[in-house]
Amino acid sequence: MANYFPGAGRPLWQRWLPGGLLLALLLLGASLYRGYGLTWDEPNNHYNGVVNLNYAAEFLLPPAVVQRLTPPGVPLHPKSTWQGFDHGVAFELPAALLGRLLYPGNAPEYYRLRHLLVFLVFVAGVAALYRLARLRYPAARWLPLLAAAALVASPRFFAEAFYNGKDIVFMAAFTLAMLTLVRLAQRPTWPRALAHAAATALAADVRFTGLVLLTAFTAAALLLQAYAPLATPTPARRRLALFGLFALVAAALTLVGWPYLWADPATRLLYVMGHTTHFPWPGLVFYIGKLVAANALPWHYLPVWMLITIPLPYSALGALGLGTALRTLARHGRAALRRPGAWLDTLLLAWLLGPLAAVMVVQAVVYDGWRHLYFVYPALLLLALRGARALGQAWQQRAAWRWVAGTVMLLLVLETGRTVWFMVRAYPNQQVYFSFLSTPAAERLFERDYWGGSVLFGLEWLLRHDASPVITVGEPISGLLHNNWTLLTPAQQQRIRIVRNWQQASYFFTIYRWHPQSYADSLGPEVLAYRPGGRVKALSIFRLDSLAGPLSPAAAAFRQRNPAAKASTAP
């Protein structure tokens, strides 16, 4: 395999271009992060970080110090009723600590800081993806940059890169661990084994799945060294010793980074493993026009969600790259694996297809699209590079295919430009992007803004368009109004009052979750229909007043079917 990050002999501007683009991405995020709303999971995830922070402090500090540092009402002990201990806190614990140090008692600024921190981790993932692409295509000038750009120009990923502290952070950590794995396979040394163990533990301390998958990938990669060595063959005894060192250090660092495991590692690790494969979430998801239980989803749930939310050019090139990689392996077998490129493609195929197959086989609980499998997306983008190269070779080398390949490339570029334009127009709610579905089809068949970030836009719009000193608002399912109320200024918060019974409010907010159909006119006039980027309706605000008439039968029936709609937590 070629030397890592080759650059000798290249023009200076080419060597500095990746760093310059990375800096531009950081500046872009710094200019945008304050615009994103507070989504469903963020307060809960932050609380998980706070609980684990205090739980760790209980082990490391005197009780008197812990009591002074602990906010009222935060549980400390493992027998607490808190149910979030099975989630890793490699991101949430440091974020909670920074929030406590920088913005004590200032929730709006803490959550904005959290948005920035999630984005910084995302940028690290983009950099890891770029370096992986350089290892796959060491002589290419632009292909690695295309992979990084494609990840940034993925609307749902870009939006969630500011608030999804689970799936986006895990994707970045997993990509970094795959980078260290490739470097270890390239040259099996003790320092590289330690670096890979540290990266694996980081991913595991975000989501335990990382430890299982990365251990399996590492064992397979070192085993493959005997079958098809990339360079000088490594003796079996040395490979076994390297794997033993990796496994021991990865397990130890996972334990160090997860306070919940400290008191009883074996028992609690088994508990986490059980929750990982069968997470006890009893909710419903709206899929292909029906409400389906999350623990009884059809096998095609993940592939369909991937197809309709990944930009079409990336899916098409990814499918082409996957096909060419499989064809090469089928034709050349072991001989192909001796070439670094084909060896890496094999790893990418396992990275992409293995987790998807595992979820389908064990019927793991997934919901909110395919966000639990976001960590396979970099593998798809890396395979898409192979597809792009194959298309470029067809255009250059085969006269009979030149016009076809050229036309396809032009269409892919135009569609990518349309996607980027949507991202600009939809800010800060690109999370409702659908790749090729028509707007009516997307609204009729699939969940829309299940994150709920668009509610902040609605509150700010309402404050601008209603001059009342106090505005009462309600929602069918409690949580999102209060979350986004938190981000308002004190003066704005005084004007917004969230009522427990939404029928007593002046305005009704809905993101159409678990209620995709339109509301009857008798509910009240729709004063805002918010369509980010001019496409899918993510949020509606209805005015509920004496002129609007009684509640519609459809809305009343929905309220009866959803007991949570009867109450909302007031600020």
Stockholm file with secondary structure:
# STOCKHOLM 1.0

chainA/1-571         MANYFPGAGRPLWQRWLPGGLLLALLLLGASLYRGYGLTWDEPNNHYNGVVNLNYAAEFLLPPAVVQRLTPPGVPLHPKSTWQGFDHGVAFELPAALLGRLLYPGNAPEYYRLRHLLVFLVFVAGVAALYRLARLRYPAARWLPLLAAAALVASPRFFAEAFYNGKDIVFMAAFTLAMLTLVRLAQRPTWPRALAHAAATALAADVRFTGLVLLTAFTAAALLLQAYAPLATPTPARRRLALFGLFALVAAALTLVGWPYLWADPATRLLYVMGHTTHFPWPGLVFYIGKLVAANALPWHYLPVWMLITIPLPYSALGALGLGTALRTLARHGRAALRRPGAWLDTLLLAWLLGPLAAVMVVQAVVYDGWRHLYFVYPALLLLALRGARALGQAWQQRAAWRWVAGTVMLLLVLETGRTVWFMVRAYPNQQVYFSFLSTPAAERLFERDYWGGSVLFGLEWLLRHDASPVITVGEPISGLLHNNWTLLTPAQQQRIRIVRNWQQASYFFTIYRWHPQSYADSLGPEVLAYRPGGRVKALSIFRLDSLAGPLSPAAAAFRQRNPAAKASTAP
#=GR chainA/1-571 SS CCCSSCCTTSCHHHHHHHHHHHHHHHHHHHHHGGGCCCCTTHHHHHHHHHHHHHHHHHHHSCHHHHHHHSCTTCCCSTTSSCCCTTSCCTTHHHHHHHHHHHSTTCHHHHHHHHHHHHHHHHHHHHHHHHHHHHHHSTTCSSHHHHHHHHHHTCHHHHHHTTTCTTHHHHHHHHHHHHHHHHHHHHSCCHHHHHHHHHHHHHHHTTCTHHHHHHHHHHHHHHHHHHHSCSSSCCCHHHHHHHHHHHHHHHHHHHHHTCGGGSSCHHHHHHHHHHHHHSCCCCCEEEETTEEEEGGGCCTTHHHHHHHHHSCHHHHHHHHHHHHHHHHHHHHHTHHHHTSHHHHHHHHHHHHHHHHHHHHHHHTCCCCSTTGGGGGGHHHHHHHHHHHHHHHHHHHHHCGGGHHHHHHHHHHHHHHHHHHHHHHHHHTTCGGGCCSSCCHHHHHHHBCCCTTCTHHHHHHHHHHHHCCCSSEEEECSSTTHHHHHHTTSCHHHHHHEEECSSGGGSSEEEECCTTCCSCCCGGGCCEEEEECGGGSSCCEEEEECSGGGCSCCHHHHHHHHHCGGGGCCCCC
#=GC SS_cons         CCCSSCCTTSCHHHHHHHHHHHHHHHHHHHHHGGGCCCCTTHHHHHHHHHHHHHHHHHHHSCHHHHHHHSCTTCCCSTTSSCCCTTSCCTTHHHHHHHHHHHSTTCHHHHHHHHHHHHHHHHHHHHHHHHHHHHHHSTTCSSHHHHHHHHHHTCHHHHHHTTTCTTHHHHHHHHHHHHHHHHHHHHSCCHHHHHHHHHHHHHHHTTCTHHHHHHHHHHHHHHHHHHHSCSSSCCCHHHHHHHHHHHHHHHHHHHHHTCGGGSSCHHHHHHHHHHHHHSCCCCCEEEETTEEEEGGGCCTTHHHHHHHHHSCHHHHHHHHHHHHHHHHHHHHHTHHHHTSHHHHHHHHHHHHHHHHHHHHHHHTCCCCSTTGGGGGGHHHHHHHHHHHHHHHHHHHHHCGGGHHHHHHHHHHHHHHHHHHHHHHHHHTTCGGGCCSSCCHHHHHHHBCCCTTCTHHHHHHHHHHHHCCCSSEEEECSSTTHHHHHHTTSCHHHHHHEEECSSGGGSSEEEECCTTCCSCCCGGGCCEEEEECGGGSSCCEEEEECSGGGCSCCHHHHHHHHHCGGGGCCCCC
//
